Amino acid sequence: MPEPPLQLGHICPLSVGSVGLAVLGSPIKHSISPQLHQSALDEMAGVDQRFSQWRYDKVEVAVERLPEALTQLAELGYRGLNLTIPHKVEVLPLLDQVDEEAAKIGAVNTLSWENESWKGYNTDGVGFSRALKIAFSRSLADFEILILGAGGAARAAVAQALFEGCPKIGLLNRSTKRAEELVRVLQENQFSNPPEILSAAEVQAFLGNASHPLIINATSLGLKESDPSPLSLSGLPDNTCVYDMIYNPAQTTLLREARAASFAASNGLGMLVGQAARSLEIWSGAHVPISAMERAAKVAS
């Protein structure tokens, strides 16, 4: 039996002259991206009135319905999309145009309607790098990094760390096959020093031998407040830093345990703001007030 036509949540037709923007994911209820973008757009409209006609929504879309959703949103007048779990890698075969850096990363989190089709970009890496510097007063090159996960967010984090000269990266993922696929994509794109795929039993030694260990959670484990931590922090060095890309809830089990151990720790709110600002720059071609996004993020979270 064929699937019923896709219902795009509470999406309303755009008025004449309006431009639609949205974030797509599953789940998507937790996303505060609309508040960030609308805050920036309201301030931008004070300089350029056309931005008063731009609107940002969030849309629940299961991965198997993504092709249909992209077609429908384009027809409705949407010209910019953000992608979150689980779409950042799965969208690639659907795109005719992919930015060179996003192609090297092997994941896309931003789509822009250009030349009558969607073009993919990746702004996660920029947002991630900026957020780490603010949170820990260190650049990626100063850390030895353990990344949890092997999806789109993990790909962006690994690639950005390699771009910036991180000396050592370990990768821990529930599916070894998916981790191997990430490494393969990076090697095909001429990244030197690809990450080492670790087993759970090897993590303690990897972090214990690091001068400045950094743990990054790029999995969805923590989106529910009842979720357990994706990793035991017992016995790790005192200078371990922990960054959870999840921002809602503001404190995951991983972050709570990190702070209980007196580790420096941060959630993903700064990364969200950084990547959002870059996405809006791509869509608008205008200056984006990051401070407006930061204020909205603090209120929404």
QUINOR-V115695 format. One record per backbone hydrogen bond with DSSP energy under -0.5 kcal/mol. CO is the residue of the C=O (numbers start at 1). NH is the residue of the N-H. If there is no record, write none. Layout:
co->CO nh->NH
co->CO nh->NH
This chain:
co->6 nh->8
co->7 nh->9
co->8 nh->11
co->15 nh->18
co->19 nh->55
co->20 nh->79
co->20 nh->80
co->21 nh->57
co->22 nh->82
co->23 nh->59
co->24 nh->84
co->25 nh->61
co->27 nh->26
co->28 nh->31
co->32 nh->36
co->33 nh->37
co->34 nh->38
co->35 nh->39
co->36 nh->40
co->37 nh->41
co->38 nh->42
co->39 nh->43
co->40 nh->44
co->41 nh->45
co->42 nh->46
co->43 nh->46
co->44 nh->47
co->44 nh->48
co->48 nh->51
co->49 nh->52
co->50 nh->53
co->51 nh->54
co->53 nh->19
co->55 nh->21
co->57 nh->23
co->59 nh->25
co->59 nh->61
co->62 nh->65
co->63 nh->66
co->65 nh->69
co->66 nh->70
co->67 nh->71
co->68 nh->72
co->69 nh->73
co->70 nh->74
co->71 nh->75
co->72 nh->76
co->73 nh->77
co->73 nh->78
co->74 nh->77
co->76 nh->14
co->77 nh->20
co->79 nh->113
co->80 nh->22
co->81 nh->111
co->82 nh->24
co->84 nh->87
co->85 nh->26
co->87 nh->91
co->88 nh->108
co->89 nh->92
co->91 nh->94
co->92 nh->95
co->97 nh->120
co->99 nh->103
co->100 nh->104
co->101 nh->105
co->102 nh->106
co->102 nh->107
co->109 nh->83
co->110 nh->121
co->111 nh->81
co->112 nh->114
co->112 nh->119
co->114 nh->117
co->117 nh->114
co->118 nh->96
co->118 nh->97
co->119 nh->112
co->120 nh->99
co->121 nh->109
co->121 nh->110
co->123 nh->127
co->124 nh->128
co->125 nh->129
co->126 nh->130
co->127 nh->131
co->128 nh->132
co->129 nh->133
co->130 nh->134
co->131 nh->135
co->132 nh->136
co->132 nh->138
co->133 nh->137
co->139 nh->142
co->140 nh->143
co->143 nh->145
co->143 nh->168
co->144 nh->214
co->145 nh->147
co->145 nh->170
co->146 nh->148
co->146 nh->216
co->147 nh->149
co->147 nh->172
co->148 nh->218
co->151 nh->155
co->152 nh->156
co->153 nh->157
co->154 nh->158
co->155 nh->159
co->156 nh->160
co->157 nh->161
co->158 nh->162
co->159 nh->163
co->160 nh->164
co->161 nh->166
co->162 nh->165
co->168 nh->145
co->169 nh->196
co->170 nh->147
co->171 nh->198
co->172 nh->149
co->174 nh->176
co->175 nh->179
co->176 nh->180
co->177 nh->181
co->178 nh->182
co->179 nh->183
co->180 nh->184
co->181 nh->185
co->182 nh->186
co->183 nh->187
co->184 nh->188
co->185 nh->189
co->186 nh->191
co->187 nh->190
co->190 nh->192
co->195 nh->197
co->196 nh->171
co->196 nh->198
co->199 nh->202
co->199 nh->203
co->200 nh->203
co->202 nh->206
co->203 nh->207
co->204 nh->208
co->205 nh->209
co->207 nh->210
co->212 nh->144
co->213 nh->241
co->214 nh->146
co->215 nh->243
co->216 nh->148
co->216 nh->218
co->217 nh->245
co->220 nh->222
co->220 nh->223
co->224 nh->227
co->233 nh->236
co->237 nh->240
co->240 nh->264
co->241 nh->215
co->242 nh->266
co->243 nh->217
co->243 nh->245
co->246 nh->268
co->252 nh->256
co->253 nh->257
co->254 nh->258
co->255 nh->259
co->256 nh->260
co->257 nh->261
co->258 nh->263
co->259 nh->262
co->264 nh->242
co->266 nh->244
co->267 nh->270
co->268 nh->272
co->269 nh->273
co->270 nh->274
co->271 nh->275
co->272 nh->276
co->273 nh->277
co->274 nh->278
co->275 nh->279
co->276 nh->280
co->277 nh->281
co->278 nh->282
co->279 nh->283
co->280 nh->284
co->281 nh->285
co->287 nh->289
co->288 nh->290
co->289 nh->292
co->289 nh->293
co->290 nh->294
co->291 nh->295
co->292 nh->296
co->293 nh->297
co->294 nh->298
co->295 nh->299
co->296 nh->300
co->297 nh->301
